[in-house]
Amino acid sequence: MNKDSRDFSFSFKTLGSIAAILTAGYAIGHHKEQKSLIIRRARNRRIMLASLPLALLTTGPLARKIVQKNVTKAITILTTDEYGKNVIELWTAIHRAGVQNIVENNLRATQGTTINRPIGSSKRFDGFDNLMFVPPQMTMVSKSGETAVDMKVTLGPKAAKPLTVNIPLLISGMAYGIALSEPAKIALARGAKLAGTATNSGEGPYLKEERDEADKYILQIANWPWGLRTDQEIASADMLEVHISQGGQKGVFYIAPDEIKGKARKLMGLSRNQGISGLPAPPGVQSAADWPILVNNLRNKANGIPIALKLMATDKIEEDLGLAVDAGFDVIAVDGTQGGSLVSNPTMQDDFGIPSLHALVRAVRYLQKRGIREQISLIVSGGYFNPGSCLKALALGADAIYLGTVPLYALANKQHKKVIPWEPPTVLVSYASKYNKKLNINLSAERVSNVLRSMTVEMEQAIRGLGKTSIKELSPSDLVALDTFSAELTGVKRAY
């Protein structure tokens, strides 16, 4: 190594050492400076806290005077300004028309067309609140907590391959593309599987990924051009459900080209700028005479699985049930006016149909009158938000309950913070939302399963408390009515 190289090497090492020393010195100094800053901040906080009482003592009277002056001024304005110029007019308007009506009419004024209200009606219809269970006490001992309770349900008993689920709670039809995103549909299917129940395709195009995740799968025959489904799609189902209408929706809807994009548009068979209209009934049905033909055609493809019918409950429910039974349906799903929808207007949600409790009682009585109650399965839906109302429906004669709103909100459980407060949690599951990719499928599936299991366990505990071991043992005699109306409607005993 020559002298220049040694000098260079020496200089380089020397500079490196100096840099290291300076860096270490800076770090030590910076650490001391940070420590000193922390100490000063702590001291300042102590001083501020110590002086707070003095500050309050000196500024309190001034603050009280300012507050008193402004409150007095506000009250004077409210109590002296003539009504036409008084802000209290808004309070009167809100009480007279209601916040929801004011908001919805402003939306109508802005849009100039029909508005679609998400979820369903906010009206309070006749329900199960005034029906109470009557547990035995002195006459019979309730079942112990270890007693197994049979919660299984078999739908379509007269079909060659009835659908059996472990719990009486089913995931209601919520359409892919028209309403829900692919992650949401997958999470519902996976959650239903974990809970031991069935999920429903809804009216949307067939989503293979949803079917792959589901155990028991109900495929809707829908009022859309794709509604009859392919033979392969039908072969993948455990039950078919012909959809005519639902609690919050009846009629034909149009989907504009810009409302459906991406994968759903492709599965619907739409070209780039093509919109699509729904149909008044499944393809091929033009009159009442066509229903038996449709059922027969589906039966030939269904390979023995049950064929169900879903319809809105109306005052013509007995007439509708008669045609359904004569057409050959194995299962009938009746959706009360409390049923929700993501694509229907407020008038349909608030002013169409009859309440779920009315529909349930009338449907059971009709099937009993015809002597076919044990042959036709009855699913009810619309406004069932808690285990108590579900259990009362089972006692009054329902075989199973469709749940929509409950699992829908469970999907977003523990994920609200991704969008709140600027957006509602439903944007996490909507197909048209830019936020739907934020949904954690595994977490959503777990939450859906949890809410179904929790409701089931709660019902099991109630059944044990009634001294029973199966949902099949429930009957109207397990209930008592707190008012005359509920007693007359349901036929159960009054509590007075």
C-alpha positions in Angstrom: 0.0 0.0 0.0 1.6 3.4 -1.0 1.7 6.5 1.2 -1.1 8.3 -0.5 -3.4 5.3 0.0 -2.4 5.1 3.7 -3.0 8.8 4.2 -6.4 8.5 2.5 -7.3 5.5 4.6 -6.2 7.3 7.7 -8.2 10.4 6.8 -11.3 8.4 6.0 -11.1 6.6 9.3 -10.5 9.8 11.2 -13.5 11.5 9.5 -15.7 8.5 10.3 -14.7 8.6 13.9 -15.3 12.3 14.1 -18.7 11.9 12.5 -19.6 9.1 14.9 -18.6 11.3 17.9 -20.6 14.2 16.6 -23.6 12.0 15.9 -23.4 10.5 19.4 -23.0 14.0 20.9 -26.0 15.2 19.0 -28.1 12.2 20.1 -27.1 12.8 23.7 -27.8 16.5 23.5 -31.1 15.9 21.7 -32.1 13.4 24.4 -31.2 15.9 27.1 -33.1 18.6 25.2 -36.2 16.3 24.9 -36.0 15.3 28.6 -35.7 19.0 29.5 -38.8 19.8 27.3 -40.8 17.0 28.9 -39.9 18.4 32.4 -40.9 21.9 31.4 -44.2 20.8 29.9 -45.0 18.8 33.1 -44.1 21.9 35.2 -46.3 24.1 33.0 -49.2 21.7 33.4 -48.9 21.7 37.2 -48.9 25.5 37.1 -51.9 25.6 34.9 -53.9 23.2 37.1 -52.9 25.1 40.2 -54.0 28.4 38.7 -57.3 27.0 37.4 -59.3 27.7 40.5 -58.0 31.3 40.5 -58.9 31.7 36.9 -62.4 30.4 37.5 -62.8 32.6 40.5 -61.8 35.7 38.5 -63.5 34.9 35.2 -66.6 33.1 36.6 -68.7 36.2 37.2 -67.8 37.6 33.8 -68.7 34.3 32.1 -72.0 34.1 34.0 -72.9 37.6 32.8 -72.1 36.8 29.2 -74.1 33.6 29.3 -77.0 35.3 31.1 -77.0 38.2 28.6 -77.1 35.9 25.5 -79.7 33.5 27.0 -81.9 36.4 27.9 -81.6 37.9 24.4 -82.4 34.5 22.8 -85.5 34.0 25.0 -86.6 37.6 24.4 -86.4 37.0 20.6 -88.3 33.7 20.8 -91.0 35.2 23.0 -91.5 38.5 21.2 -90.8 38.1 17.5 -94.0 37.5 15.5 -94.6 33.9 14.4 -93.8 34.4 10.8 -90.3 35.6 11.6 -89.7 33.4 14.6 -87.3 30.4 14.5 -89.8 28.5 16.7 -91.8 28.1 13.5 -89.3 25.3 12.6 -90.0 23.5 15.8 -93.8 23.6 15.1 -93.2 22.4 11.5 -91.1 19.5 12.7 -93.7 18.4 15.2 -96.5 18.8 12.6 -94.9 17.0 9.7 -92.1 15.0 11.3 -88.4 15.1 10.5 -88.5 12.2 8.1 -91.3 13.7 6.0 -89.5 17.1 5.9 -86.2 15.4 4.8 -87.9 13.2 2.2 -89.9 16.0 0.7 -86.7 18.0 0.4 -85.1 15.0 -1.4 -88.1 14.9 -3.8 -87.7 18.7 -4.4 -84.0 18.2 -5.2 -84.3 15.1 -7.3 -87.6 15.6 -9.1 -88.2 11.9 -9.3 -89.1 9.0 -7.0 -86.8 8.5 -4.1 -85.7 5.0 -2.9 -85.6 4.7 0.9 -83.1 2.1 2.1 -84.0 -0.7 4.6 -87.8 -0.2 5.0 -90.6 1.6 6.7 -90.2 3.4 10.0 -93.9 3.2 10.8 -94.9 1.2 13.9 -97.4 -1.4 12.9 -99.3 -3.9 15.1 -96.8 -6.3 16.4 -95.9 -8.9 19.1 -95.3 -6.5 22.0 -98.6 -7.2 23.7 -98.2 -10.9 23.6 -96.4 -12.5 26.5 -95.3 -16.1 27.2 -96.7 -18.0 30.1 -94.0 -20.2 31.8 -95.1 -22.9 34.2 -94.1 -22.5 37.8 -95.8 -24.5 40.5 -97.6 -26.8 38.1 -94.4 -28.0 36.3 -90.7 -27.7 36.7 -88.8 -26.0 33.8 -86.1 -27.8 32.0 -82.5 -27.6 33.2 -79.9 -25.7 31.4 -78.3 -28.9 30.1 -81.5 -30.1 28.4 -81.0 -30.2 24.7 -83.6 -28.3 22.6 -84.5 -29.3 19.1 -84.4 -26.3 16.9 -84.3 -28.1 13.6 -86.8 -27.2 10.8 -87.7 -29.2 7.7 -89.1 -27.1 4.9 -91.2 -28.7 2.1 -92.0 -32.1 3.8 -93.9 -33.4 0.8 -91.0 -32.8 -1.6 -88.7 -35.7 -2.4 -85.7 -33.8 -0.9 -87.0 -31.5 1.8 -84.7 -28.7 3.1 -83.6 -29.2 6.7 -81.8 -26.5 8.7 -80.5 -26.6 12.2 -82.2 -23.4 13.3 -85.5 -21.7 12.4 -83.8 -18.5 11.3 -83.0 -18.1 7.6 -81.1 -15.4 5.7 -83.6 -13.5 3.6 -83.2 -12.8 -0.1 -80.9 -9.8 -0.7 -79.9 -9.3 -4.4 -76.4 -9.2 -5.6 -75.8 -6.2 -7.8 -79.2 -4.7 -7.4 -78.5 -4.3 -3.7 -75.5 -6.0 -2.1 -71.9 -6.3 -3.1 -70.1 -9.6 -3.7 -68.1 -9.5 -0.3 -71.4 -8.9 1.5 -73.1 -11.9 -0.2 -70.1 -14.1 0.4 -70.1 -13.1 4.1 -73.8 -13.8 4.5 -73.4 -17.3 2.9 -70.4 -18.1 5.1 -72.1 -16.8 8.2 -75.3 -18.9 7.5 -73.1 -22.0 7.0 -71.4 -21.4 10.4 -74.8 -21.0 12.0 -76.3 -24.1 10.4 -78.9 -22.4 8.3 -79.6 -21.4 4.7 -78.9 -18.3 2.7 -81.0 -16.9 -0.1 -79.7 -15.6 -3.5 -82.2 -12.8 -3.8 -83.3 -11.5 -7.2 -79.9 -10.6 -8.5 -77.9 -12.6 -11.1 -76.4 -15.9 -9.9 -73.2 -15.4 -8.0 -71.1 -18.6 -8.0 -68.8 -17.3 -5.3 -71.8 -17.0 -3.0 -73.0 -20.6 -3.7 -69.5 -21.9 -3.1 -69.5 -20.5 0.4 -73.0 -21.6 1.3 -74.1 -24.9 2.8 -77.8 -24.7 2.3 -78.7 -22.5 -0.6 -82.1 -21.1 -1.7 -82.2 -19.8 -5.3 -84.8 -17.2 -6.2 -86.8 -17.4 -9.5 -86.9 -13.7 -10.0 -88.9 -11.0 -11.9 -86.0 -10.1 -14.2 -84.9 -11.4 -17.6 -82.5 -13.8 -16.0 -85.1 -14.9 -13.5 -85.8 -18.4 -14.7 -82.1 -19.4 -14.0 -80.1 -22.0 -15.9 -80.4 -25.7 -15.4 -76.9 -25.7 -13.9 -77.9 -22.9 -11.4 -81.1 -24.8 -10.4 -79.1 -28.0 -9.9 -76.9 -26.2 -7.3 -79.8 -25.1 -5.1 -81.4 -26.8 -2.1 -84.7 -25.0 -2.6 -86.2 -22.8 -5.3 -88.2 -19.7 -4.3 -90.4 -18.0 -6.8 -90.4 -14.3 -6.0 -93.5 -12.3 -6.8 -93.1 -9.4 -4.3 -92.0 -8.6 -0.8 -93.2 -6.5 2.1 -91.7 -3.2 0.9 -91.8 -3.7 -2.8 -94.3 -4.5 -5.5 -94.0 -3.5 -9.1 -91.6 -3.0 -11.9 -88.3 -1.1 -11.5 -85.8 0.3 -14.0 -82.1 0.2 -13.5 -80.2 2.9 -15.4 -76.9 2.1 -17.2 -74.9 4.2 -14.7 -76.5 2.4 -11.7 -74.9 -1.0 -12.4 -71.3 -1.3 -13.3 -68.7 -4.0 -13.2 -69.2 -7.7 -12.6 -72.9 -7.6 -11.9 -73.6 -5.9 -15.3 -71.7 -8.7 -17.0 -73.6 -11.4 -15.2 -76.9 -9.6 -16.1 -75.9 -9.8 -19.7 -76.0 -6.1 -20.3 -74.1 -4.2 -22.9 -72.1 -1.1 -22.0 -74.9 1.5 -22.2 -77.9 -0.7 -21.6 -80.3 -0.3 -18.8 -82.8 -2.9 -17.7 -86.4 -3.1 -16.4 -87.8 -5.7 -14.0 -90.8 -7.8 -14.9 -94.3 -7.9 -13.3 -93.8 -11.6 -12.7 -91.2 -14.3 -13.5 -90.6 -14.8 -17.2 -93.5 -16.6 -18.9 -96.2 -15.8 -16.3 -98.9 -13.6 -17.8 -102.0 -14.7 -15.8 -103.1 -16.9 -12.9 -103.4 -19.8 -15.2 -99.6 -19.7 -15.8 -98.6 -20.5 -12.2 -99.2 -24.2 -12.3 -97.3 -24.4 -15.6 -94.3 -22.5 -14.0 -94.3 -24.8 -11.0 -94.5 -27.9 -13.2 -91.6 -26.7 -15.4 -89.5 -26.0 -12.3 -90.4 -29.3 -10.8 -89.0 -31.1 -13.9 -85.7 -29.4 -13.3 -85.5 -29.3 -9.5 -84.6 -32.9 -8.9 -86.9 -33.3 -5.9 -86.0 -30.1 -4.0 -88.9 -28.0 -2.6 -90.4 -25.1 -4.6 -91.4 -22.1 -2.5 -93.3 -18.9 -3.2 -92.5 -15.5 -1.7 -95.1 -12.7 -1.8 -96.2 -9.6 0.0 -99.0 -10.1 2.6 -102.1 -8.2 1.6 -105.8 -8.3 2.5 -106.2 -10.8 -0.3 -103.8 -13.3 1.4 -106.3 -16.1 1.5 -107.0 -15.8 -2.2 -103.2 -15.7 -3.0 -102.6 -18.7 -0.7 -105.3 -20.7 -2.4 -103.8 -20.1 -5.9 -100.3 -21.0 -4.5 -101.5 -24.3 -2.9 -103.4 -25.2 -6.1 -100.4 -24.4 -8.2 -98.3 -27.0 -6.2 -95.9 -24.9 -4.1 -94.3 -26.8 -1.2 -93.4 -23.7 0.9 -94.9 -20.3 1.2 -93.0 -17.3 2.4 -95.3 -14.4 3.5 -93.6 -11.0 3.9 -95.5 -8.4 6.1 -95.5 -4.7 5.3 -92.6 -4.2 7.7 -90.3 -6.1 5.2 -87.5 -4.0 3.9 -86.0 -3.3 0.5 -83.1 -1.3 -0.9 -85.0 -0.4 -4.1 -88.5 0.8 -3.3 -90.1 4.1 -2.5 -91.6 5.3 0.7 -95.2 4.9 -0.4 -94.7 1.1 -1.1 -93.0 0.7 2.2 -95.5 2.6 4.3 -98.8 2.1 2.6 -98.8 -1.3 0.9 -99.7 -4.7 2.4 -100.7 -5.7 5.9 -98.6 -6.1 9.1 -96.6 -9.3 9.7 -98.7 -10.5 12.7 -101.9 -10.1 10.8 -100.4 -12.1 7.8 -99.1 -14.9 10.0 -102.4 -15.5 11.8 -104.5 -15.4 8.6 -102.1 -17.7 6.7 -102.1 -20.3 9.5 -105.8 -20.2 9.8 -106.3 -20.6 6.0 -103.9 -23.6 5.8 -105.6 -25.2 8.8 -109.0 -24.7 7.3 -107.9 -26.5 4.2 -106.5 -29.3 6.2 -103.0 -28.9 4.7 -101.1 -27.2 7.5 -98.7 -30.1 8.0 -98.1 -30.4 4.2 -97.2 -26.8 3.4 -94.3 -25.1 5.2 -94.8 -21.4 6.2 -92.0 -18.9 6.4 -92.7 -15.4 7.7 -90.7 -12.2 7.5 -91.0 -8.5 7.9 -90.1 -6.7 11.2 -88.6 -9.6 13.1 -85.7 -7.9 14.9 -85.3 -9.9 18.1 -85.6 -13.5 19.4 -88.8 -12.8 21.3 -90.8 -11.9 18.2 -89.4 -14.8 16.3 -90.3 -17.2 19.1 -93.8 -15.8 19.3 -94.2 -16.3 15.5 -93.2 -19.9 15.9 -95.7 -20.4 18.7 -98.4 -18.9 16.5 -97.7 -21.4 13.8 -94.8 -20.3 11.6 -92.2 -22.9 10.6 -89.3 -20.5 10.1 -88.4 -16.8 9.9 -86.6 -14.9 7.3 -84.2 -12.3 8.7 -82.9 -9.4 6.5 -82.2 -6.3 8.5 -80.6 -8.2 11.4 -77.9 -10.0 9.4 -77.5 -6.9 7.2 -76.4 -4.8 10.2 -74.3 -7.6 11.6 -72.2 -7.5 8.4 -70.9 -4.1 9.4 -70.5 -4.8 13.1 -67.1 -3.7 14.4 -66.4 -2.1 11.0 -68.6 1.1 11.4 -65.5 3.2 12.1 -64.4 2.7 8.5 -67.2 5.1 7.3 -68.8 6.7 10.2 -69.5 9.6 10.8 -69.6 10.7 7.2 -71.5 7.7 5.8 -74.0 5.2 7.2 -72.7 1.6 7.8 -74.8 0.2 4.9 -72.3 1.7 2.4 -69.9 -1.1 3.4 -72.3 -3.7 1.9 -73.9 -1.9 -1.0 -72.9 -2.9 -4.5 -73.0 0.7 -5.8 -70.8 2.0 -2.9 -67.2 2.9 -3.3 -66.6 1.7 0.2 -67.7 -2.0 -0.2 -64.1 -3.2 -0.7 -63.4 -2.1 2.9 -65.6 -4.9 4.2 -63.7 -7.6 6.0 -65.4 -10.8 4.8 -64.2 -13.1 7.6 -65.2 -10.7 10.3 -68.6 -10.1 8.7 -69.3 -13.8 8.4 -68.3 -14.3 12.0 -70.7 -11.5 13.1 -73.6 -12.8 11.1 -73.0 -16.3 12.6 -72.8 -14.8 16.1 -76.1 -12.9 15.8 -77.9 -16.0 14.5 -76.4 -18.2 17.2 -77.1 -15.6 19.9 -80.8 -15.4 18.9 -81.1 -19.1 18.8 -79.5 -19.7 22.2 -81.9 -17.1 23.7 -84.8 -18.9 22.2 -83.5 -22.2 23.5 -83.4 -20.8 27.0 -86.9 -19.4 26.7 -88.2 -22.8 25.5 -86.6 -24.5 28.5 -88.3 -21.9 30.7 -91.6 -23.0 29.1 -90.9 -26.6 30.1 -90.4 -27.7 26.5 -87.6 -29.3 24.5 -88.5 -28.5 20.9 -89.9 -25.6 18.9 -92.4 -28.1 17.6 -94.0 -28.1 21.1 -94.8 -24.4 21.0 -98.4 -23.4 20.5 -100.7 -20.3 20.9 -101.6 -21.7 24.4 -98.1 -20.6 25.5 -99.1 -17.0 25.0 -101.4 -14.5 26.7 -102.6 -11.1 25.3 -102.3 -7.9 27.3 -105.0 -6.1 25.3 -108.3 -7.0 23.6 -107.1 -6.3 20.1 -104.1 -8.7 20.3 -106.4 -11.4 21.8 -109.0 -11.0 19.1 -106.4 -11.0 16.4 -104.4 -14.0 17.5 -107.1 -16.0 19.3 -105.0 -16.3 22.5 -106.3 -15.8 26.0 -106.5 -12.3 27.5 -104.6 -11.6 30.7 -107.6 -9.9 32.2 
